[in-house]
Amino acid sequence: MSALQQTGTLAWRNLVQIKHNPMELMDLSVQPVMFVLLFTYVFGGQMAGSPEAYLQYALPGLIVQNALFATMNTAMGLNVDLTKGVLDRLRSLPIARSAPLLGRVVADLGKQVWSLLLMLALGALLGFDLHGGVPGVAGALGLLLAFALAMSWVSVLIGMLVDEPEKVMTFGFVLVMPLTFTSSAFVRADTMPGWLKAWVDVNPVTRLADAVRGLMSGGPVATPAIWALIWAAAIAAVFFPLATRAYRARI
């Protein structure tokens, strides 16, 4: 119980420090809004004939993309704490060794909720039809957080292995950008060449985007959601032990 309390305290510390760092709030708010507006009004007419029509397809994919990019904030935060000696100071306190790590992960998952709700609110203002209602939003949020938690361990591993905070986002960009753009997040897989479609069909981001789209807008949910959870479990099974081992080696 003391370890859980310490994790909660450090998670709260990571959340309240936003008020001392307005740029982080901008990352959580401005970037999601910018992507929704750009994709809707720049690509909407070309992709679906009108921005409103494309928004129905693209918004769930944009939410998924934002969630995956947001997991890289965990790597950035841990790496900054590591290079500035914050983790060394926390280690000197009588707290669980895992509390700083878990506190960071929990706080970043909380930030994910803010970004998702912000994007949904903007989408509703632009004309997105939320056929799934509140249960659909709740299901999509739960699925996104489960997948983001699994990807967080990839982020933790990057944060522990990279020697400078400036390099974290470079690694994150190289990892997340190809996954999201070679998926069904923004375009249908059947419009792609056969060799690329074969990858898109098994891409975990495709499964996640299709499941979130089904929950929010209506459509198939069970199969893509199950596959998304299987992918999340597989990613966690591989990267959780690697991330915790790297964390123990650095702390």
C-alpha positions as YAML, in Angstrom:
chain: A
units: angstrom
residues:
- id: 1
  name: MET
  ca: [0.00, 0.00, 0.00]
- id: 2
  name: SER
  ca: [2.86, 2.39, 0.74]
- id: 3
  name: ALA
  ca: [4.31, 1.75, -2.73]
- id: 4
  name: LEU
  ca: [0.93, 2.54, -4.30]
- id: 5
  name: GLN
  ca: [0.67, 5.72, -2.26]
- id: 6
  name: GLN
  ca: [4.16, 6.78, -3.30]
- id: 7
  name: THR
  ca: [3.33, 6.06, -6.94]
- id: 8
  name: GLY
  ca: [0.20, 8.20, -6.65]
- id: 9
  name: THR
  ca: [2.15, 11.03, -5.04]
- id: 10
  name: LEU
  ca: [4.76, 11.05, -7.80]
- id: 11
  name: ALA
  ca: [2.07, 10.79, -10.48]
- id: 12
  name: TRP
  ca: [0.41, 13.87, -8.98]
- id: 13
  name: ARG
  ca: [3.80, 15.61, -8.92]
- id: 14
  name: ASN
  ca: [4.16, 14.99, -12.65]
- id: 15
  name: LEU
  ca: [0.68, 16.35, -13.30]
- id: 16
  name: VAL
  ca: [0.84, 19.52, -11.21]
- id: 17
  name: GLN
  ca: [4.19, 20.54, -12.65]
- id: 18
  name: ILE
  ca: [2.32, 21.38, -15.87]
- id: 19
  name: LYS
  ca: [1.35, 24.71, -14.31]
- id: 20
  name: HIS
  ca: [5.06, 25.54, -14.06]
- id: 21
  name: ASN
  ca: [5.68, 24.41, -17.64]
- id: 22
  name: PRO
  ca: [3.07, 25.95, -19.98]
- id: 23
  name: MET
  ca: [4.82, 24.47, -23.02]
- id: 24
  name: GLU
  ca: [3.82, 20.99, -21.92]
- id: 25
  name: LEU
  ca: [0.19, 22.07, -21.79]
- id: 26
  name: MET
  ca: [0.58, 23.42, -25.32]
- id: 27
  name: ASP
  ca: [1.91, 20.06, -26.47]
- id: 28
  name: LEU
  ca: [-1.10, 18.34, -24.93]
- id: 29
  name: SER
  ca: [-3.60, 20.83, -26.38]
- id: 30
  name: VAL
  ca: [-2.30, 22.73, -29.40]
- id: 31
  name: GLN
  ca: [-0.79, 19.80, -31.29]
- id: 32
  name: PRO
  ca: [-3.96, 17.63, -31.22]
- id: 33
  name: VAL
  ca: [-6.09, 20.62, -32.30]
- id: 34
  name: MET
  ca: [-3.66, 21.47, -35.09]
- id: 35
  name: PHE
  ca: [-3.66, 17.92, -36.48]
- id: 36
  name: VAL
  ca: [-7.46, 17.71, -36.46]
- id: 37
  name: LEU
  ca: [-7.83, 21.01, -38.28]
- id: 38
  name: LEU
  ca: [-5.07, 20.33, -40.81]
- id: 39
  name: PHE
  ca: [-6.17, 16.83, -41.74]
- id: 40
  name: THR
  ca: [-9.83, 17.81, -41.91]
- id: 41
  name: TYR
  ca: [-9.55, 20.95, -44.02]
- id: 42
  name: VAL
  ca: [-6.37, 20.28, -46.03]
- id: 43
  name: PHE
  ca: [-6.92, 16.62, -46.94]
- id: 44
  name: GLY
  ca: [-10.69, 16.29, -46.51]
- id: 45
  name: GLY
  ca: [-11.76, 17.45, -49.96]
- id: 46
  name: GLN
  ca: [-9.22, 15.25, -51.73]
- id: 47
  name: MET
  ca: [-9.77, 12.16, -49.60]
- id: 48
  name: ALA
  ca: [-13.55, 12.06, -49.19]
- id: 49
  name: GLY
  ca: [-15.04, 14.88, -51.23]
- id: 50
  name: SER
  ca: [-15.59, 17.19, -48.27]
- id: 51
  name: PRO
  ca: [-13.92, 17.96, -44.93]
- id: 52
  name: GLU
  ca: [-17.01, 16.81, -43.01]
- id: 53
  name: ALA
  ca: [-17.05, 13.41, -44.73]
- id: 54
  name: TYR
  ca: [-13.34, 12.83, -44.16]
- id: 55
  name: LEU
  ca: [-13.65, 13.85, -40.51]
- id: 56
  name: GLN
  ca: [-15.93, 10.85, -39.89]
- id: 57
  name: TYR
  ca: [-13.14, 8.53, -41.01]
- id: 58
  name: ALA
  ca: [-10.02, 10.40, -39.93]
- id: 59
  name: LEU
  ca: [-10.82, 11.60, -36.40]
- id: 60
  name: PRO
  ca: [-10.47, 8.14, -34.74]
- id: 61
  name: GLY
  ca: [-7.18, 7.67, -36.61]
- id: 62
  name: LEU
  ca: [-5.96, 11.07, -35.46]
- id: 63
  name: ILE
  ca: [-6.83, 10.18, -31.87]
- id: 64
  name: VAL
  ca: [-4.84, 6.96, -32.18]
- id: 65
  name: GLN
  ca: [-1.87, 8.77, -33.72]
- id: 66
  name: ASN
  ca: [-1.90, 11.39, -30.97]
- id: 67
  name: ALA
  ca: [-2.07, 8.68, -28.29]
- id: 68
  name: LEU
  ca: [0.98, 6.91, -29.72]
- id: 69
  name: PHE
  ca: [2.99, 10.11, -30.05]
- id: 70
  name: ALA
  ca: [2.00, 11.08, -26.50]
- id: 71
  name: THR
  ca: [3.58, 7.90, -25.13]
- id: 72
  name: MET
  ca: [6.94, 9.33, -26.17]
- id: 73
  name: ASN
  ca: [6.47, 12.00, -23.50]
- id: 74
  name: THR
  ca: [7.17, 9.25, -20.98]
- id: 75
  name: ALA
  ca: [10.59, 8.68, -22.53]
- id: 76
  name: MET
  ca: [11.27, 12.41, -22.60]
- id: 77
  name: GLY
  ca: [10.23, 12.97, -18.98]
- id: 78
  name: LEU
  ca: [12.23, 10.03, -17.66]
- id: 79
  name: ASN
  ca: [15.28, 10.98, -19.66]
- id: 80
  name: VAL
  ca: [15.14, 14.58, -18.43]
- id: 81
  name: ASP
  ca: [14.76, 13.41, -14.82]
- id: 82
  name: LEU
  ca: [17.66, 11.03, -15.34]
- id: 83
  name: THR
  ca: [20.05, 13.51, -16.92]
- id: 84
  name: LYS
  ca: [19.21, 16.27, -14.42]
- id: 85
  name: GLY
  ca: [19.69, 13.97, -11.43]
- id: 86
  name: VAL
  ca: [16.05, 14.04, -10.30]
- id: 87
  name: LEU
  ca: [15.84, 10.26, -10.25]
- id: 88
  name: ASP
  ca: [19.03, 10.10, -8.17]
- id: 89
  name: ARG
  ca: [17.46, 12.43, -5.60]
- id: 90
  name: LEU
  ca: [14.26, 10.39, -5.54]
- id: 91
  name: ARG
  ca: [16.29, 7.24, -5.08]
- id: 92
  name: SER
  ca: [17.80, 8.67, -1.91]
- id: 93
  name: LEU
  ca: [14.32, 8.93, -0.38]
- id: 94
  name: PRO
  ca: [12.71, 6.03, 1.55]
- id: 95
  name: ILE
  ca: [10.33, 5.17, -1.31]
- id: 96
  name: ALA
  ca: [9.80, 2.16, -3.53]
- id: 97
  name: ARG
  ca: [12.34, 2.01, -6.32]
- id: 98
  name: SER
  ca: [9.56, 1.54, -8.87]
- id: 99
  name: ALA
  ca: [7.51, 4.55, -7.71]
- id: 100
  name: PRO
  ca: [9.21, 7.19, -9.92]
- id: 101
  name: LEU
  ca: [8.80, 5.01, -13.00]
- id: 102
  name: LEU
  ca: [5.20, 4.01, -12.34]
- id: 103
  name: GLY
  ca: [4.31, 7.54, -11.26]
- id: 104
  name: ARG
  ca: [5.52, 8.88, -14.61]
- id: 105
  name: VAL
  ca: [3.61, 6.24, -16.58]
- id: 106
  name: VAL
  ca: [0.37, 6.80, -14.65]
- id: 107
  name: ALA
  ca: [0.60, 10.59, -15.00]
- id: 108
  name: ASP
  ca: [1.17, 10.35, -18.74]
- id: 109
  name: LEU
  ca: [-1.86, 8.08, -19.11]
- id: 110
  name: GLY
  ca: [-3.89, 10.75, -17.33]
- id: 111
  name: LYS
  ca: [-2.67, 13.32, -19.84]
- id: 112
  name: GLN
  ca: [-3.86, 11.01, -22.62]
- id: 113
  name: VAL
  ca: [-7.42, 11.36, -21.34]
- id: 114
  name: TRP
  ca: [-7.24, 15.15, -21.61]
- id: 115
  name: SER
  ca: [-6.01, 15.05, -25.21]
- id: 116
  name: LEU
  ca: [-8.63, 12.50, -26.27]
- id: 117
  name: LEU
  ca: [-11.50, 14.48, -24.77]
- id: 118
  name: LEU
  ca: [-10.18, 17.68, -26.33]
- id: 119
  name: MET
  ca: [-10.02, 16.09, -29.79]
- id: 120
  name: LEU
  ca: [-13.50, 14.64, -29.39]
- id: 121
  name: ALA
  ca: [-14.90, 18.01, -28.36]
- id: 122
  name: LEU
  ca: [-13.29, 19.70, -31.35]
- id: 123
  name: GLY
  ca: [-14.51, 16.93, -33.64]
- id: 124
  name: ALA
  ca: [-18.07, 17.38, -32.37]
- id: 125
  name: LEU
  ca: [-17.85, 21.12, -33.09]
- id: 126
  name: LEU
  ca: [-16.67, 20.35, -36.63]
- id: 127
  name: GLY
  ca: [-19.53, 17.90, -37.24]
- id: 128
  name: PHE
  ca: [-18.27, 14.48, -36.16]
- id: 129
  name: ASP
  ca: [-21.19, 12.10, -35.56]
- id: 130
  name: LEU
  ca: [-20.57, 10.07, -32.44]
- id: 131
  name: HIS
  ca: [-22.87, 7.13, -33.19]
- id: 132
  name: GLY
  ca: [-21.39, 5.08, -30.35]
- id: 133
  name: GLY
  ca: [-22.46, 7.59, -27.71]
- id: 134
  name: VAL
  ca: [-21.01, 7.58, -24.21]
- id: 135
  name: PRO
  ca: [-20.47, 3.77, -24.14]
- id: 136
  name: GLY
  ca: [-18.51, 4.02, -27.38]
- id: 137
  name: VAL
  ca: [-16.32, 6.80, -26.02]
- id: 138
  name: ALA
  ca: [-15.73, 4.87, -22.80]
- id: 139
  name: GLY
  ca: [-14.82, 1.72, -24.72]
- id: 140
  name: ALA
  ca: [-12.50, 3.61, -27.06]
- id: 141
  name: LEU
  ca: [-10.83, 5.34, -24.11]
- id: 142
  name: GLY
  ca: [-10.27, 2.06, -22.31]
- id: 143
  name: LEU
  ca: [-8.82, 0.43, -25.41]
- id: 144
  name: LEU
  ca: [-6.57, 3.40, -26.14]
- id: 145
  name: LEU
  ca: [-5.25, 3.50, -22.59]
- id: 146
  name: ALA
  ca: [-4.54, -0.24, -22.62]
- id: 147
  name: PHE
  ca: [-2.60, 0.07, -25.86]
- id: 148
  name: ALA
  ca: [-0.86, 3.25, -24.67]
- id: 149
  name: LEU
  ca: [0.19, 1.48, -21.47]
- id: 150
  name: ALA
  ca: [1.81, -1.27, -23.52]
- id: 151
  name: MET
  ca: [3.57, 1.28, -25.74]
- id: 152
  name: SER
  ca: [4.71, 3.15, -22.64]
- id: 153
  name: TRP
  ca: [7.21, 0.37, -21.95]
- id: 154
  name: VAL
  ca: [8.71, 0.90, -25.39]
- id: 155
  name: SER
  ca: [8.98, 4.57, -24.45]
- id: 156
  name: VAL
  ca: [10.56, 3.76, -21.08]
- id: 157
  name: LEU
  ca: [13.18, 1.62, -22.81]
- id: 158
  name: ILE
  ca: [14.00, 4.46, -25.22]
- id: 159
  name: GLY
  ca: [14.21, 6.95, -22.36]
- id: 160
  name: MET
  ca: [16.65, 4.74, -20.47]
- id: 161
  name: LEU
  ca: [18.87, 3.93, -23.45]
- id: 162
  name: VAL
  ca: [19.14, 7.37, -25.07]
- id: 163
  name: ASP
  ca: [21.82, 9.60, -23.56]
- id: 164
  name: GLU
  ca: [20.27, 13.00, -24.39]
- id: 165
  name: PRO
  ca: [16.67, 14.28, -24.18]
- id: 166
  name: GLU
  ca: [16.99, 15.83, -27.65]
- id: 167
  name: LYS
  ca: [17.39, 12.37, -29.18]
- id: 168
  name: VAL
  ca: [14.25, 10.95, -27.58]
- id: 169
  name: MET
  ca: [11.76, 12.53, -29.95]
- id: 170
  name: THR
  ca: [13.91, 11.56, -32.93]
- id: 171
  name: PHE
  ca: [13.64, 7.91, -31.96]
- id: 172
  name: GLY
  ca: [9.94, 8.36, -31.21]
- id: 173
  name: PHE
  ca: [9.30, 9.96, -34.58]
- id: 174
  name: VAL
  ca: [11.14, 7.17, -36.42]
- id: 175
  name: LEU
  ca: [9.10, 4.56, -34.55]
- id: 176
  name: VAL
  ca: [5.60, 6.04, -34.49]
- id: 177
  name: MET
  ca: [5.36, 7.88, -37.82]
- id: 178
  name: PRO
  ca: [5.82, 4.80, -40.07]
- id: 179
  name: LEU
  ca: [3.41, 2.76, -37.91]
- id: 180
  name: THR
  ca: [0.61, 5.32, -38.14]
- id: 181
  name: PHE
  ca: [0.99, 6.25, -41.80]
- id: 182
  name: THR
  ca: [1.26, 2.63, -42.99]
- id: 183
  name: SER
  ca: [-2.07, 1.79, -41.38]
- id: 184
  name: SER
  ca: [-5.77, 2.40, -41.92]
- id: 185
  name: ALA
  ca: [-5.71, 5.38, -39.56]
- id: 186
  name: PHE
  ca: [-6.08, 7.94, -42.38]
- id: 187
  name: VAL
  ca: [-6.85, 5.98, -45.56]
- id: 188
  name: ARG
  ca: [-8.53, 2.67, -46.34]
- id: 189
  name: ALA
  ca: [-6.17, -0.25, -46.76]
- id: 190
  name: ASP
  ca: [-7.82, -1.35, -50.03]
- id: 191
  name: THR
  ca: [-6.53, 1.81, -51.75]
- id: 192
  name: MET
  ca: [-2.89, 0.77, -51.23]
- id: 193
  name: PRO
  ca: [-0.62, -1.47, -53.33]
- id: 194
  name: GLY
  ca: [-0.88, -5.16, -52.57]
- id: 195
  name: TRP
  ca: [2.58, -5.44, -51.01]
- id: 196
  name: LEU
  ca: [1.83, -2.55, -48.66]
- id: 197
  name: LYS
  ca: [-1.70, -3.72, -47.91]
- id: 198
  name: ALA
  ca: [-0.27, -7.02, -46.62]
- id: 199
  name: TRP
  ca: [1.61, -5.09, -43.94]
- id: 200
  name: VAL
  ca: [-1.27, -2.70, -43.23]
- id: 201
  name: ASP
  ca: [-3.60, -5.62, -42.52]
- id: 202
  name: VAL
  ca: [-1.37, -6.89, -39.70]
- id: 203
  name: ASN
  ca: [-0.16, -3.51, -38.45]
- id: 204
  name: PRO
  ca: [-1.23, -3.13, -34.79]
- id: 205
  name: VAL
  ca: [-2.14, 0.51, -35.43]
- id: 206
  name: THR
  ca: [-4.62, -0.64, -38.09]
- id: 207
  name: ARG
  ca: [-6.31, -2.91, -35.57]
- id: 208
  name: LEU
  ca: [-6.44, -0.16, -32.96]
- id: 209
  name: ALA
  ca: [-7.70, 2.51, -35.38]
- id: 210
  name: ASP
  ca: [-10.40, 0.19, -36.78]
- id: 211
  name: ALA
  ca: [-11.57, -0.71, -33.27]
- id: 212
  name: VAL
  ca: [-11.70, 2.92, -32.11]
- id: 213
  name: ARG
  ca: [-13.50, 3.90, -35.32]
- id: 214
  name: GLY
  ca: [-16.04, 1.13, -34.81]
- id: 215
  name: LEU
  ca: [-16.67, 2.13, -31.20]
- id: 216
  name: MET
  ca: [-17.11, 5.81, -32.00]
- id: 217
  name: SER
  ca: [-18.68, 5.83, -35.45]
- id: 218
  name: GLY
  ca: [-20.23, 2.39, -35.70]
- id: 219
  name: GLY
  ca: [-18.89, -0.64, -37.51]
- id: 220
  name: PRO
  ca: [-16.96, -3.81, -36.69]
- id: 221
  name: VAL
  ca: [-15.55, -3.73, -33.18]
- id: 222
  name: ALA
  ca: [-14.98, -7.21, -31.77]
- id: 223
  name: THR
  ca: [-12.35, -8.54, -34.18]
- id: 224
  name: PRO
  ca: [-10.14, -5.41, -34.40]
- id: 225
  name: ALA
  ca: [-10.47, -4.80, -30.64]
- id: 226
  name: ILE
  ca: [-9.41, -8.36, -29.81]
- id: 227
  name: TRP
  ca: [-6.43, -8.10, -32.16]
- id: 228
  name: ALA
  ca: [-5.50, -4.71, -30.72]
- id: 229
  name: LEU
  ca: [-5.51, -6.19, -27.20]
- id: 230
  name: ILE
  ca: [-3.46, -9.17, -28.39]
- id: 231
  name: TRP
  ca: [-0.92, -6.79, -29.90]
- id: 232
  name: ALA
  ca: [-0.89, -4.73, -26.68]
- id: 233
  name: ALA
  ca: [-0.26, -7.85, -24.60]
- id: 234
  name: ALA
  ca: [2.52, -8.98, -26.95]
- id: 235
  name: ILE
  ca: [4.22, -5.56, -26.90]
- id: 236
  name: ALA
  ca: [4.02, -5.42, -23.10]
- id: 237
  name: ALA
  ca: [5.33, -8.97, -22.76]
- id: 238
  name: VAL
  ca: [8.41, -8.11, -24.82]
- id: 239
  name: PHE
  ca: [9.19, -4.56, -23.71]
- id: 240
  name: PHE
  ca: [8.12, -4.52, -20.04]
- id: 241
  name: PRO
  ca: [11.00, -6.77, -18.89]
- id: 242
  name: LEU
  ca: [13.45, -4.97, -21.20]
- id: 243
  name: ALA
  ca: [12.32, -1.55, -19.91]
- id: 244
  name: THR
  ca: [12.42, -2.51, -16.24]
- id: 245
  name: ARG
  ca: [15.85, -4.10, -16.66]
- id: 246
  name: ALA
  ca: [17.18, -0.94, -18.32]
- id: 247
  name: TYR
  ca: [15.57, 1.14, -15.54]
- id: 248
  name: ARG
  ca: [17.23, -0.92, -12.81]
- id: 249
  name: ALA
  ca: [20.55, -0.63, -14.61]
- id: 250
  name: ARG
  ca: [20.36, 3.17, -14.71]
- id: 251
  name: ILE
  ca: [18.84, 3.81, -11.26]
...
